[in-house]
Each structure stands twice: as structure tokens, then as C-alpha cells.
């Protein structure tokens, strides 16, 4: 596991649980609004695999030691990124975490449905949060995989991951970061129709904070615009909510 960040306690990342969060390195998407650019390309440009290189990692043993010491205090571990499903030893790591009695929440972009399916079928996940970057028509652009990078994008993988989560039987959510300059207000009606009947959908407000991958020309929507998005998506997903709206 290439772990580049470790938040030892969080009340926000895992709904209704006190948890810790790790951040894995490397991602095969290049979302221009990404606030973790240092995880997407830590130290140098990455190859086609999207895996990260040339940056000091946090040893797995250090994370496991902390979790062992916090047994009875923490409820779970969130595995975020980057894109965790790119890690070849993800399953083995999750098993070690669960052996310590922890619940596991996975954050994913849904690019590797085969990995997601395997983890779900083995009962290794307790909660999944999947980013839905945009509507079908706008997805490649929002994921930063268009133009010269278009061949790296496969919408069918995203659709398969959506299907898996809708059928999985564990708590899950879909979420979209709304970015003016990439999305339109009306687009969220299309996203809602695509995800119709899902358990939960969160629309998150973009903020120009953190290590932005390529934020030029990107802005936040107004609270009124975000509420209109919620209403449009809410026609199809009853549990549609806003996050990060002041």
C-alpha cells in the first residue's frame, strides 16, 4: 500500500462513526478540480497505471499500530486517495484492518468495478462512497480524460460500479462535486435520472482550497444554484442532499 496521508481521527469522513482516514497515492483520473493534486501525481508524472512514485510513504505497520492502540475508541477506517482500488495489496490491507475489529469505508471513483465487486462479495466493506463526476455526456471532461487522454476513459466501468452499489446491500452513497466551469445546473437532473432509485446522493460545493490539480476558470456555484441542483436530482433520488454549503 502506498499511503501518503494519515488522519488519525475524523468525525466527518465516515457517517455516524468516529474513524481514521488514510490517503493512498496515485489516480488514473485527472479531474481539474481535484484538491489532492499531490496524491494524484506525488513527486513526478505517473505512467498509464496511474500509480504514484518518488514520495515518502507512511508504513502500513504504523497505521495498524495506531489502530490497535485505538481499539474501543475508533469505529472504522476510511480508505481514500488518490484512487485506492489501484493498490495491488488493498484486499490484504483491509483484511488486517478488519482483523482488528474495524469497519471499513472505501472512497472510490468507480473505475475498477472488478476490484469493487470482489471486495463486496467477500464482505470486506461496510460503506462505500463513489464519486460520480458528471452526467454521462460530460463525464470524460469532468474526469480530465478527454482529448489526448480519451482512450483512458471507460464509461462502462463507471456504470458497472453504479450497478454494483445499487445492488450491494450495504450502506453507500454517490456524490458529485459541483464546479462552475465544468457543470451546469440543469446537468444535475440528468445525473439524478442516471442514478434514479439510489440510496443516497450528495452534491458537494467546490471550493478553491487545497492543492488543486488545475483550477483555472473553475468557480463555486451559489447556494441558490446548488439548491436548484438538489431539487432537480431529488426528482429521482429521494435522499438527495447538499454538502459544504454555507
N, C-alpha and C positions, 0 to 999 in steps of 0.2 A: 504494500500500500504506500503510495506517495502522498503523505499527509503534510500539508503546508500551513495549516492553521488549526488551532485547538482552542475553542471557547469552553472553559471548564464548567460554567453554569449558565443556563439560559432559561428564562420563563416565557420566551416568545416563540422559539423555533418549533416546539412540539406542543400542539394544542392540549391544554389541560394537564400538562406534565412538567415537572422540573427535570431538565435534561442537560447534557453536554452536547457540543457540536464539533465535529471535525470537518475540515475542508480539504478535499483531495485536489491534486493538481492535474491540469490538462483538460481540454474540452475540444470536441470536434465541431462545435458551433462557434460563430464569430459575431454574436449579437452586438450591434454597435452600442447598445445601451447598457451592456454588462458592467456591473460595478465591482467585479472581481478580475480585472484585466491581468493582475499579477498571478492569478491562478490559471487563467487561460493560456498565457504564454510566459511562464516564470523563467526568466534568465535568457531565453533565446526563442526564436521561432521554432515551432514544432513541425513534425512531419505529418504525413497523411493520417496517422493513427490518432493525432490529437493529444498524445501523451506529453507530459511535461518533463523537462530535464534541467540540469545545471542549477539547482537550487537546493539549499539545505532542507532536509525533511525532518519531521518530528517522528521519532521511532515509535512503532506500533506498541512496543513494550511500555513506553512512557504513558501512552493513552490507557492501556489496560491496567497499569499500576494505579493510575488515578481513579479509574472506575472501580477497582477493587476496594480502594480506601473509602470511596463514597457510597458503597453499598448501603441501602437503607435511607439514603439522603436524596440521591438522584433516582429518577424513574426510568430514564431512557437515554439513548444516544441518537442524535441526528447525524446522518452522513450526507454531506452536501459537497459542493465543489465550486468551480470545475464540474465535471461530469463523472460521478462515482462509478457508473457501470463500465467505464473504460478500464478500471483497475482489474487486472487478472486475478488477484487474490481477494477480491471483495467478499466472496462467499465464505472463505476460510476466516476472514476477519470477523464477519458478522456472527459466525458460529462461536467464536471466542467471546464476543460481547454478550451473546445470549446465554452462554455458559455461566456468566457472572450474574445472571438474573435480570438483565436489562431488556426493555423493549427497544425496538429499532425502527426509526423513521428514515426513509430514503427520499432524498430530493433528486429528481432526475429530469432530463429534457425529453425522455421517451425515445431516444434514438436507437436503443438496443432492446427491442421487445423480447428477444430470446433470453437475455440475461434477466430481465424483469420477470418473465414467466417462470423461469427456473427458481428464482428466489421466492416467488409467491407459492408455487406448487410445493416447495419444501417447508413452507410455514416459517420462513426466516424473517418476514417483515410484519410489522404491526401497524404501520401507517406509511402512506406514500403521497408525496406532493409532486405533481408533474406540471412543469411549465408548458403551457400552450402559447406559443409565441405570437400567433396571429390567426386570421382566417386562412383557409386553405390557399386562396389565391395570393395572399400576401406573405405566406409562411417563409419561403426561402429568403426573401428580402429581410424580414424581421430577424431571421436567424443568421444573417450575414453570409448566406451561402447562395449567392447568385453571381451572375457574370462569370468570371474565370473559375469560381468555386462551385458552380451549379451542379456539377457531376457528383459532388459530395453529399448532396441533399436527397433524401428519400422520404417523401411524404407518407408512403405506405407504412413505414416503420412507426411514424407518429400515430397513424390511425390504428395500427395494431395495438400499440401501448394503451391508447384510449379505450379500446375494446376490452383489453385485459383488466384494466382497473374497474371499468363498469361492471365486470363480472366477478371480481376478485373476492368479495365477501369480507374484506377488512376495511377500516376507515381510510379514506383517501380524499384528495382534493385536486382540482385543476386550478391553475392560476395564470393570469396574464398581467404583465407589467404594461400599463397603458402609456404610450410615448407619443406625444405630439411631434409630427415629423415622420413617423412610421405608420401610425394607425389613424383611422378616422373614428368618429363617434359611432357612425352607422355600422361600422365593421363588427361591433360587438353583438349586434343582432345576428349576424352570420355565424359568429363564434358560438353564441348561445344555441342556435339551431343545430350546429355541428355536435355540440356536447349535450343535446337535449336528454333530460332524464338523469343526468349525473348527480352524484351525491352532494357535491359542493363545488362552487366556483367563486373564486376571489379575483377581483380586479384591483391591482396594486398601482398606486400612483408613482410614476417615475420621478426620481429626484436626482439632480445633477450633483451627486455626492459620491465619495469614494474614488476608487481607481477605475474610471470609466474607460472602456475599450476604445470607443470612437464616438464621442458625444456631440460633435459639431452639428448644429442645426436641430438638435433634439431639445424638447421642452416638456414641461408638465402640463397636463390638462387642468382646467379649473375644476373646483368641486362640483359646480353645476353640470359641467360636461361629463364628469365621472358618474354623477348620479343618473344622467341620461343613459350612459352605457349600462349601468346596473339595471335600469328599467328594461332596456332592450334585451339583454341577456336573460333577465328574470322572467321573460315570457316563456322561456323554455326550460330553465333550471330554477326550481323554487328557491333553493338555498344559494342565492347569488348575493355576495357582499362586497363591500369596499374595504381596502386596507391602505393605511398610510395617508388618509385624507384628514386634513386639519379643519 
